[in-house]
């Protein structure tokens, strides 16, 4: 498995410590394309990791993040059980 992170991972991890960043601020901070970041914010919202309060204003969705983590743990547990 690669240690490289996708732009989506980078945006989400950065948002965790800079939750006041909208897409424009995030794009400027990471020095990446604004439209790419805007699309990632939309995708993270669709996945339930972020909530869109208003145009350009997002917040963490802690319940969605926890559910996502539980799902990932369950998937990893199943893989480990299948490997043994």
C-alpha positions as a LaTeX table, in Angstrom:
\begin{tabular}{lrrr}
\hline
Residue & $x$ (\AA) & $y$ (\AA) & $z$ (\AA) \\
\hline
Unk1 & 0.00 & 0.00 & 0.00 \\
Unk2 & 1.29 & 3.46 & $-0.90$ \\
Unk3 & 1.98 & 6.18 & 1.65 \\
Unk4 & 0.85 & 8.80 & $-0.86$ \\
Unk5 & $-2.35$ & 10.61 & 0.00 \\
Unk6 & $-4.95$ & 11.70 & $-2.50$ \\
Unk7 & $-5.94$ & 15.35 & $-2.80$ \\
Unk8 & $-9.24$ & 14.38 & $-1.15$ \\
Unk9 & $-7.36$ & 12.93 & 1.84 \\
Unk10 & $-5.16$ & 16.01 & 2.02 \\
Unk11 & $-8.15$ & 18.38 & 1.92 \\
Unk12 & $-10.02$ & 16.43 & 4.62 \\
Unk13 & $-6.99$ & 16.13 & 6.91 \\
Unk14 & $-6.25$ & 19.83 & 6.50 \\
Unk15 & $-9.89$ & 20.69 & 7.19 \\
Unk16 & $-9.66$ & 18.81 & 10.50 \\
Unk17 & $-7.17$ & 21.40 & 11.74 \\
Unk18 & $-8.49$ & 24.38 & 9.74 \\
Unk19 & $-12.25$ & 23.96 & 9.90 \\
Unk20 & $-12.76$ & 27.65 & 9.17 \\
Unk21 & $-11.43$ & 27.17 & 5.61 \\
Unk22 & $-13.96$ & 27.33 & 2.81 \\
Unk23 & $-13.02$ & 25.90 & $-0.58$ \\
Unk24 & $-11.24$ & 29.10 & $-1.67$ \\
Unk25 & $-9.13$ & 29.35 & 1.49 \\
Unk26 & $-8.31$ & 25.64 & 1.28 \\
Unk27 & $-7.26$ & 25.91 & $-2.37$ \\
Unk28 & $-5.07$ & 28.92 & $-1.56$ \\
Unk29 & $-3.56$ & 27.19 & 1.49 \\
Unk30 & $-2.73$ & 23.99 & $-0.42$ \\
Unk31 & $-1.87$ & 25.86 & $-3.63$ \\
Unk32 & $-4.18$ & 23.68 & $-5.73$ \\
Unk33 & $-7.01$ & 24.26 & $-8.19$ \\
Unk34 & $-10.09$ & 25.89 & $-6.63$ \\
Unk35 & $-12.57$ & 23.86 & $-8.71$ \\
Unk36 & $-10.93$ & 20.62 & $-7.60$ \\
Unk37 & $-11.23$ & 21.61 & $-3.93$ \\
Unk38 & $-14.83$ & 22.74 & $-4.43$ \\
Unk39 & $-15.66$ & 19.34 & $-5.93$ \\
Unk40 & $-13.93$ & 17.58 & $-3.02$ \\
Unk41 & $-15.92$ & 19.58 & $-0.46$ \\
Unk42 & $-19.09$ & 18.55 & $-2.29$ \\
Unk43 & $-17.99$ & 14.89 & $-2.31$ \\
Unk44 & $-17.10$ & 14.98 & 1.41 \\
Unk45 & $-20.55$ & 16.44 & 2.09 \\
Unk46 & $-22.22$ & 13.70 & 0.03 \\
Unk47 & $-20.26$ & 11.10 & 2.01 \\
Unk48 & $-21.48$ & 12.64 & 5.27 \\
Unk49 & $-18.07$ & 13.78 & 6.51 \\
Unk50 & $-18.80$ & 17.50 & 6.14 \\
Unk51 & $-22.01$ & 19.48 & 6.48 \\
Unk52 & $-22.69$ & 22.44 & 4.22 \\
Unk53 & $-24.17$ & 25.18 & 6.40 \\
Unk54 & $-24.34$ & 27.73 & 3.60 \\
Unk55 & $-22.57$ & 28.62 & 0.39 \\
Unk56 & $-18.84$ & 28.16 & 0.99 \\
Unk57 & $-19.38$ & 27.44 & 4.70 \\
Unk58 & $-18.76$ & 23.88 & 5.88 \\
Unk59 & $-18.39$ & 22.12 & 9.22 \\
Unk60 & $-17.35$ & 18.68 & 10.39 \\
Unk61 & $-20.13$ & 16.11 & 10.70 \\
Unk62 & $-18.88$ & 14.16 & 13.71 \\
Unk63 & $-21.66$ & 11.54 & 13.55 \\
Unk64 & $-20.89$ & 10.92 & 9.88 \\
Unk65 & $-17.17$ & 10.68 & 10.60 \\
Unk66 & $-17.75$ & 8.14 & 13.38 \\
Unk67 & $-20.03$ & 6.01 & 11.20 \\
Unk68 & $-17.44$ & 6.13 & 8.41 \\
Unk69 & $-14.70$ & 4.99 & 10.83 \\
Unk70 & $-16.84$ & 2.16 & 12.21 \\
Unk71 & $-17.55$ & 0.97 & 8.66 \\
Unk72 & $-13.84$ & 1.02 & 7.83 \\
Unk73 & $-12.97$ & $-0.91$ & 11.01 \\
Unk74 & $-15.60$ & $-3.54$ & 10.23 \\
Unk75 & $-14.24$ & $-3.91$ & 6.69 \\
Unk76 & $-10.69$ & $-4.35$ & 8.00 \\
Unk77 & $-11.87$ & $-6.90$ & 10.58 \\
Unk78 & $-13.57$ & $-8.94$ & 7.85 \\
Unk79 & $-10.40$ & $-8.86$ & 5.75 \\
Unk80 & $-8.34$ & $-10.07$ & 8.70 \\
Unk81 & $-10.79$ & $-12.88$ & 9.44 \\
Unk82 & $-10.71$ & $-13.95$ & 5.80 \\
Unk83 & $-6.91$ & $-13.94$ & 5.77 \\
Unk84 & $-6.56$ & $-16.32$ & 8.70 \\
\hline
\end{tabular}
